[in-house]
Amino acid sequence: MNLGSIPGYYYDAEKQKYFKVQADHVVPTGAKYAHSEVKREQRQSKKRKVVTLQQERRLKQTVQRARMHDSLTALGLRSELGLREITGVLADRDAAFVANLRPRRRRVWVPTAGCRIAGTVQDFQTFHRTQNVIAYSNQHYGTSVFFVEGPPYKDSSKVGSSGQTVNQRINSWPCIAFNSSLVNLHVVPPDRPIYPHGTEGETPLLIAVAREPKSPGNVYLGGPHTSQSMFRLGELASWLWASSLHPATLQLAVSGSDDVFILDTATASVAHCLDIPYESRDIAWLNRNTVAFGTQPWSPERMKPSQKAKVSEKYALALWDLRSHGQSFRFLHALPLTGIRMPDKEESNVQILVSDNRRIDLYDTRMAKSPLLGFDHTHQGPQIELDVSPNGDLVAALDVGQVVQTYSLRSGRHVEALPQPQSHDTAMMTKLRWNTRSPGEVPSLQACQGGSIVEWSWSPTEEDAEDC
């Protein structure tokens, strides 16, 4: 029998009997089916339904952060896609690799026999095992760039047939000379035959960018046996800060004090130009259609003094789309941006490494303004000496004390300070970069200091690395 379904009767649960409803029947206070209790239960049920619907709606509109292992911090997006192995020893492996990096200083032979004034090596790149490019400068002759065949070191020697030590023969070809300091060198290997004006050859393409737009120019494209182009970027009162070459399209992005330029190396012409309100000290390619550089979102000349006092974060990372020429200002900073790097060596990057004079932060362009992780790192000068390892896991940066510090993007922690060479040099280190001469070779770290090159190479024992 269905309890409570008999008209005119009610069921008493305690006595388990039906009783006829009388005309003077009164429901006891607090009874389950009293009118007040039924209304109260209906109101509470309605509130619970409203709260449940609101929670479901918020969950649909909220992007939940993935739960990842502590050692990966906020870098688990690639791990979720299966692009990065997940083990508990990744951070320990980076620490073990850095602990076995041994320094070695090598004096560079400069192919300027008539110049006896001491100078500095501004850049040094190896595009083949025996072929190098050297940029050398001094206070009287500006900057000279040479192609060098053979190891350009003063300690490069071999034992002759008579048992005596003789120096190896080094062939060099002068490429270009600038009247100002060097900004950057870019060398395209011979297997990528894209040269100015569409000419092809068997020699590499050299792109050299100088600081000031003095005569004969500040941008050089060419090689020892190919057509050469020399032209000027910027006004006479301006200067250039940084340059970045896209590996696929071979377009050169150059940032300066007043403008940002995009050069097409195939035609040796300026493809795009953007006027910026504040100088850009570094530039990098986010993908083949987007350039990232540091600047101010607004012009400081147009701001009132009261507005300047209220704004604490005056600098930002600008993303410039070359297809639509649209700009987006992201990741505000209180200090000017001194370095921009891409940790992923892929075609389409989503993560970007940004630094100022006090910090190094890793951002994800798909997320909000807060960084994924950051490191406290203080350096001097308007530009930071910073580079990311080829696998995108280790960051090497020069601090204010001229010591190379290493950081792990796996764990988000400081790894170790690299040891200094035994022979002391007071000159500042420049052009800090990771080098890999072959695909399967262990990367090494290189920096130019004075008239020599300092290289940190992997050596599991102390005896394998000697300071020259």
MOZI-V995991 format. One record per pair of residues at least 24 apart in sequence whose ideal C-beta (glycine too) atoms are under 8 Angstrom apart, sorted by sequence separation. I is the first residue (numbers start at 1). J is the second residue. D is the distance in Angstrom with one decimal. If there is no record, write none. Layout:
i:I j:J d:D
i:I j:J d:D
This chain:
i:110 j:134 d:7.0
i:112 j:136 d:6.7
i:117 j:141 d:7.7
i:148 j:172 d:4.9
i:184 j:208 d:7.8
i:185 j:209 d:7.9
i:201 j:225 d:6.1
i:234 j:258 d:6.5
i:256 j:280 d:7.0
i:277 j:301 d:8.0
i:293 j:317 d:7.6
i:294 j:318 d:7.1
i:355 j:379 d:7.9
i:360 j:384 d:8.0
i:425 j:449 d:5.3
i:147 j:172 d:6.5
i:184 j:209 d:5.1
i:196 j:221 d:4.7
i:201 j:226 d:4.7
i:213 j:238 d:6.8
i:234 j:259 d:6.3
i:255 j:280 d:3.7
i:292 j:317 d:5.9
i:293 j:318 d:5.6
i:404 j:429 d:7.6
i:425 j:450 d:4.9
i:429 j:454 d:6.9
i:108 j:134 d:6.6
i:110 j:136 d:4.8
i:115 j:141 d:6.2
i:146 j:172 d:4.9
i:147 j:173 d:4.5
i:182 j:208 d:6.9
i:183 j:209 d:4.2
i:195 j:221 d:7.9
i:196 j:222 d:6.4
i:213 j:239 d:7.5
i:233 j:259 d:7.8
i:255 j:281 d:7.2
i:292 j:318 d:7.1
i:360 j:386 d:7.2
i:402 j:428 d:6.6
i:146 j:173 d:6.7
i:182 j:209 d:7.4
i:183 j:210 d:6.1
i:195 j:222 d:7.7
i:199 j:226 d:5.9
i:212 j:239 d:5.2
i:213 j:240 d:7.8
i:255 j:282 d:6.7
i:292 j:319 d:5.6
i:293 j:320 d:7.2
i:357 j:384 d:7.9
i:402 j:429 d:6.2
i:418 j:445 d:7.3
i:425 j:452 d:6.9
i:108 j:136 d:7.9
i:146 j:174 d:5.6
i:147 j:175 d:6.1
i:182 j:210 d:6.0
i:183 j:211 d:5.6
i:195 j:223 d:7.4
i:199 j:227 d:5.0
i:211 j:239 d:5.3
i:212 j:240 d:7.8
i:233 j:261 d:5.5
i:255 j:283 d:3.9
i:291 j:319 d:7.5
i:292 j:320 d:7.8
i:377 j:405 d:6.5
i:404 j:432 d:6.9
i:112 j:141 d:7.8
i:145 j:174 d:7.5
i:146 j:175 d:6.4
i:181 j:210 d:7.0
i:182 j:211 d:7.3
i:211 j:240 d:5.9
i:254 j:283 d:7.1
i:262 j:291 d:7.1
i:290 j:319 d:5.7
i:291 j:320 d:4.7
i:355 j:384 d:5.0
i:144 j:174 d:6.6
i:145 j:175 d:4.5
i:178 j:208 d:7.5
i:180 j:210 d:5.0
i:181 j:211 d:4.7
i:196 j:226 d:7.6
i:197 j:227 d:5.6
i:210 j:240 d:7.3
i:253 j:283 d:5.1
i:290 j:320 d:6.8
i:331 j:361 d:7.5
i:377 j:407 d:7.7
i:145 j:176 d:5.1
i:175 j:206 d:6.0
i:179 j:210 d:7.8
i:180 j:211 d:4.4
i:195 j:226 d:5.3
i:196 j:227 d:5.7
i:209 j:240 d:6.1
i:253 j:284 d:7.7
i:260 j:291 d:7.1
i:290 j:321 d:5.5
i:291 j:322 d:6.9
i:355 j:386 d:6.0
i:398 j:429 d:5.6
i:112 j:144 d:6.6
i:144 j:176 d:7.7
i:145 j:177 d:7.4
i:176 j:208 d:5.9
i:178 j:210 d:3.9
i:180 j:212 d:3.9
i:195 j:227 d:6.8
i:196 j:228 d:7.4
i:197 j:229 d:7.5
i:253 j:285 d:6.3
i:289 j:321 d:6.2
i:290 j:322 d:7.2
i:297 j:329 d:4.3
i:331 j:363 d:5.3
i:375 j:407 d:4.9
i:144 j:177 d:4.7
i:145 j:178 d:8.0
i:175 j:208 d:7.3
i:179 j:212 d:7.3
i:196 j:229 d:4.7
i:260 j:293 d:5.9
i:286 j:319 d:6.5
i:289 j:322 d:5.3
i:330 j:363 d:7.5
i:353 j:386 d:7.5
i:421 j:454 d:5.8
i:143 j:177 d:6.8
i:144 j:178 d:8.0
i:180 j:214 d:5.8
i:209 j:243 d:4.6
i:289 j:323 d:5.4
i:398 j:432 d:5.8
i:111 j:146 d:5.1
i:142 j:177 d:6.0
i:143 j:178 d:4.5
i:179 j:214 d:4.4
i:219 j:254 d:7.4
i:297 j:332 d:7.9
i:317 j:352 d:7.2
i:330 j:365 d:7.0
i:353 j:388 d:6.6
i:360 j:395 d:6.8
i:397 j:432 d:7.6
i:141 j:177 d:7.5
i:142 j:178 d:5.3
i:178 j:214 d:7.6
i:179 j:215 d:7.1
i:207 j:243 d:7.8
i:373 j:409 d:7.6
i:396 j:432 d:6.2
i:111 j:148 d:6.5
i:142 j:179 d:4.7
i:143 j:180 d:7.0
i:145 j:182 d:7.8
i:231 j:268 d:7.5
i:233 j:270 d:7.5
i:251 j:288 d:7.9
i:278 j:315 d:7.6
i:317 j:354 d:5.8
i:332 j:369 d:6.8
i:360 j:397 d:6.4
i:375 j:412 d:7.9
i:142 j:180 d:6.6
i:143 j:181 d:6.1
i:180 j:218 d:7.0
i:207 j:245 d:6.6
i:241 j:279 d:6.6
i:242 j:280 d:7.5
i:253 j:291 d:5.0
i:255 j:293 d:5.0
i:280 j:318 d:7.9
i:331 j:369 d:5.8
i:396 j:434 d:7.0
i:418 j:456 d:5.6
i:143 j:182 d:4.8
i:229 j:268 d:4.1
i:241 j:280 d:6.2
i:242 j:281 d:6.5
i:244 j:283 d:5.2
i:246 j:285 d:4.8
i:249 j:288 d:5.3
i:330 j:369 d:7.0
i:373 j:412 d:4.0
i:375 j:414 d:6.4
i:145 j:185 d:7.2
i:178 j:218 d:6.8
i:241 j:281 d:4.8
i:242 j:282 d:4.6
i:243 j:283 d:7.0
i:244 j:284 d:5.0
i:248 j:288 d:5.9
i:253 j:293 d:7.8
i:331 j:371 d:7.5
i:111 j:152 d:7.7
i:241 j:282 d:6.8
i:242 j:283 d:5.1
i:244 j:285 d:5.6
i:315 j:356 d:7.7
i:338 j:379 d:7.3
i:404 j:445 d:7.2
i:110 j:152 d:8.0
i:133 j:175 d:7.9
i:178 j:220 d:8.0
i:241 j:283 d:7.8
i:246 j:288 d:6.0
i:276 j:318 d:7.7
i:294 j:336 d:6.6
i:353 j:395 d:7.0
i:355 j:397 d:7.4
i:109 j:152 d:4.8
i:209 j:252 d:7.8
i:294 j:337 d:2.9
i:338 j:381 d:7.6
i:404 j:447 d:7.2
i:108 j:152 d:5.6
i:109 j:153 d:6.4
i:137 j:181 d:6.3
i:176 j:220 d:4.5
i:219 j:263 d:7.1
i:221 j:265 d:6.0
i:294 j:338 d:7.8
i:338 j:382 d:6.3
i:339 j:383 d:6.7
i:385 j:429 d:6.2
i:390 j:434 d:6.0
i:423 j:467 d:6.0
i:108 j:153 d:6.4
i:109 j:154 d:5.3
i:137 j:182 d:6.7
i:175 j:220 d:7.2
i:207 j:252 d:6.1
i:209 j:254 d:6.2
i:338 j:383 d:5.4
i:339 j:384 d:3.9
i:341 j:386 d:6.0
i:343 j:388 d:5.0
i:345 j:390 d:6.5
i:385 j:430 d:6.5
i:387 j:432 d:5.5
i:389 j:434 d:5.1
i:422 j:467 d:4.1
i:423 j:468 d:7.9
i:107 j:153 d:6.5
i:108 j:154 d:7.3
i:176 j:222 d:7.8
i:274 j:320 d:6.1
i:294 j:340 d:6.5
i:317 j:363 d:7.7
i:319 j:365 d:7.5
i:336 j:382 d:7.4
i:338 j:384 d:4.5
i:341 j:387 d:6.8
i:342 j:388 d:7.4
i:385 j:431 d:7.4
i:386 j:432 d:6.9
i:387 j:433 d:4.7
i:388 j:434 d:7.3
i:390 j:436 d:5.3
i:421 j:467 d:5.0
i:106 j:153 d:4.8
i:107 j:154 d:4.2
i:109 j:156 d:7.5
i:135 j:182 d:5.0
i:175 j:222 d:7.2
i:221 j:268 d:5.5
i:244 j:291 d:7.9
i:293 j:340 d:6.9
i:339 j:386 d:4.6
i:341 j:388 d:5.2
i:345 j:392 d:6.4
i:360 j:407 d:7.0
i:362 j:409 d:6.6
i:381 j:428 d:8.0
i:385 j:432 d:4.1
i:387 j:434 d:5.4
i:106 j:154 d:7.8
i:107 j:155 d:6.9
i:175 j:223 d:7.5
i:292 j:340 d:5.6
i:344 j:392 d:5.4
i:106 j:155 d:6.5
i:175 j:224 d:6.7
i:343 j:392 d:4.3
i:396 j:445 d:5.6
i:398 j:447 d:7.6
i:135 j:185 d:5.8
i:272 j:322 d:5.7
i:173 j:224 d:4.3
i:271 j:322 d:7.9
i:274 j:325 d:7.6
i:133 j:185 d:6.1
i:176 j:228 d:7.9
i:343 j:395 d:7.9
i:404 j:456 d:7.5
i:272 j:325 d:7.5
i:274 j:327 d:7.9
i:390 j:443 d:5.4
i:133 j:187 d:5.6
i:176 j:230 d:7.1
i:341 j:395 d:8.0
i:389 j:443 d:5.8
i:281 j:336 d:6.3
i:282 j:337 d:6.5
i:194 j:250 d:5.1
i:281 j:337 d:6.5
i:282 j:338 d:6.6
i:284 j:340 d:4.4
i:286 j:342 d:7.1
i:183 j:240 d:5.3
i:186 j:243 d:7.1
i:188 j:245 d:7.8
i:281 j:338 d:5.7
i:282 j:339 d:5.2
i:283 j:340 d:6.6
i:284 j:341 d:6.3
i:285 j:342 d:7.3
i:183 j:241 d:7.0
i:184 j:242 d:6.7
i:192 j:250 d:7.2
i:207 j:265 d:6.6
i:278 j:336 d:8.0
i:281 j:339 d:8.0
i:282 j:340 d:4.6
i:284 j:342 d:5.8
i:387 j:445 d:7.8
i:111 j:170 d:7.2
i:122 j:181 d:6.9
i:123 j:182 d:6.0
i:147 j:206 d:7.6
i:180 j:239 d:8.0
i:183 j:242 d:6.5
i:184 j:243 d:4.5
i:186 j:245 d:4.4
i:288 j:347 d:7.0
i:122 j:182 d:4.4
i:125 j:185 d:5.8
i:127 j:187 d:4.6
i:183 j:243 d:5.9
i:205 j:265 d:7.0
i:260 j:320 d:6.9
i:262 j:322 d:6.5
i:287 j:347 d:6.6
i:292 j:352 d:6.1
i:294 j:354 d:7.6
i:109 j:170 d:6.3
i:111 j:172 d:3.7
i:123 j:184 d:7.3
i:128 j:189 d:7.5
i:145 j:206 d:7.1
i:287 j:348 d:4.8
i:123 j:185 d:4.6
i:125 j:187 d:5.2
i:127 j:189 d:5.3
i:188 j:250 d:6.5
i:287 j:349 d:6.3
i:385 j:447 d:7.2
i:111 j:174 d:7.6
i:145 j:208 d:5.4
i:286 j:349 d:5.4
i:186 j:252 d:7.0
i:286 j:352 d:6.7
i:343 j:409 d:6.0
i:143 j:210 d:6.6
i:198 j:266 d:6.2
i:284 j:352 d:7.5
i:196 j:265 d:6.5
i:198 j:267 d:7.5
i:195 j:265 d:7.7
i:196 j:266 d:7.4
i:197 j:267 d:6.9
i:194 j:265 d:6.4
i:195 j:266 d:7.7
i:196 j:267 d:7.4
i:197 j:268 d:6.1
i:194 j:266 d:5.5
i:196 j:268 d:3.9
i:131 j:204 d:7.5
i:133 j:206 d:6.3
i:135 j:208 d:7.2
i:145 j:220 d:7.6
i:147 j:223 d:7.7
i:127 j:204 d:5.2
i:147 j:224 d:5.2
i:188 j:265 d:7.9
i:286 j:365 d:7.2
i:248 j:347 d:6.7
i:281 j:382 d:5.5
i:282 j:383 d:6.5
i:281 j:383 d:5.5
i:241 j:382 d:7.8
i:242 j:383 d:7.1
i:241 j:383 d:7.1
i:77 j:350 d:7.8
i:75 j:362 d:7.9
i:77 j:364 d:7.3
i:74 j:364 d:7.8
i:98 j:394 d:7.0
i:75 j:372 d:6.7
i:97 j:394 d:7.6
i:74 j:372 d:3.8
i:75 j:373 d:7.6
i:73 j:372 d:7.0
i:74 j:373 d:5.9
i:94 j:393 d:6.0
i:73 j:373 d:5.3
i:94 j:394 d:5.8
i:90 j:393 d:7.7
i:120 j:427 d:6.4
i:123 j:430 d:7.7
i:124 j:431 d:7.4
i:98 j:406 d:5.0
i:122 j:430 d:6.7
i:123 j:431 d:5.1
i:129 j:437 d:6.7
i:122 j:431 d:7.3
i:126 j:435 d:7.2
i:126 j:437 d:6.6
i:95 j:408 d:7.4
i:155 j:468 d:5.2
i:94 j:408 d:4.7
i:103 j:418 d:6.9
i:153 j:468 d:8.0
i:94 j:410 d:6.1
i:103 j:419 d:5.5
i:105 j:421 d:4.2
i:91 j:408 d:5.7
i:94 j:411 d:7.6
i:98 j:415 d:5.0
i:99 j:416 d:6.3
i:101 j:418 d:5.9
i:102 j:419 d:7.4
i:103 j:420 d:6.4
i:104 j:421 d:6.8
i:105 j:422 d:7.9
i:98 j:416 d:4.9
i:101 j:419 d:8.0
i:103 j:421 d:4.5
i:105 j:423 d:5.4
i:91 j:410 d:5.0
i:90 j:410 d:4.6
i:91 j:411 d:3.8
i:95 j:415 d:5.4
i:98 j:418 d:7.3
i:105 j:425 d:7.5
i:90 j:411 d:7.7
i:94 j:415 d:6.1
i:95 j:416 d:6.8
i:91 j:413 d:7.3
i:124 j:446 d:7.4
i:124 j:448 d:5.9
i:123 j:448 d:6.4
i:122 j:448 d:6.5
i:121 j:448 d:4.7
i:120 j:448 d:7.4
i:121 j:449 d:8.0
i:121 j:450 d:7.3
i:124 j:453 d:5.5
i:120 j:450 d:5.6
i:121 j:451 d:6.0
i:120 j:451 d:6.3
i:121 j:452 d:7.0
i:119 j:451 d:6.8
i:121 j:453 d:6.6
i:118 j:451 d:6.7
i:75 j:409 d:6.2
i:75 j:410 d:7.0
i:75 j:412 d:7.8
i:72 j:410 d:6.7
i:73 j:411 d:7.0
i:74 j:412 d:7.7
i:71 j:410 d:6.4
i:72 j:411 d:8.0
i:73 j:412 d:4.2
i:71 j:411 d:5.3
i:110 j:451 d:7.4
i:101 j:444 d:7.9
i:108 j:451 d:6.2
i:101 j:445 d:6.7
i:105 j:449 d:7.7
i:107 j:451 d:6.3
i:108 j:452 d:6.1
i:107 j:452 d:4.8
i:108 j:453 d:5.9
i:106 j:452 d:6.0
i:105 j:452 d:5.2
i:106 j:453 d:5.2
i:105 j:453 d:7.4
i:106 j:454 d:8.0
i:105 j:454 d:5.3
i:106 j:455 d:6.9
i:104 j:454 d:7.2
i:103 j:454 d:6.0
i:104 j:455 d:5.3
i:103 j:455 d:7.3
i:104 j:456 d:7.7
i:103 j:456 d:5.3
i:104 j:457 d:6.8
i:102 j:456 d:6.7
i:101 j:456 d:4.2
i:102 j:457 d:6.4
i:101 j:457 d:6.9
i:102 j:458 d:7.8
i:101 j:458 d:6.1
i:102 j:459 d:4.4
i:100 j:458 d:5.5
i:101 j:459 d:7.7
i:100 j:459 d:6.1
i:100 j:460 d:5.3
i:102 j:462 d:7.3
i:97 j:458 d:6.7
i:104 j:465 d:5.7
i:107 j:468 d:7.2
i:102 j:464 d:6.9
i:103 j:465 d:7.1
i:104 j:466 d:6.8
i:105 j:467 d:5.8
i:106 j:468 d:5.5
i:102 j:465 d:3.1
i:104 j:467 d:6.1
i:105 j:468 d:5.9
i:103 j:467 d:6.9
i:104 j:468 d:6.3
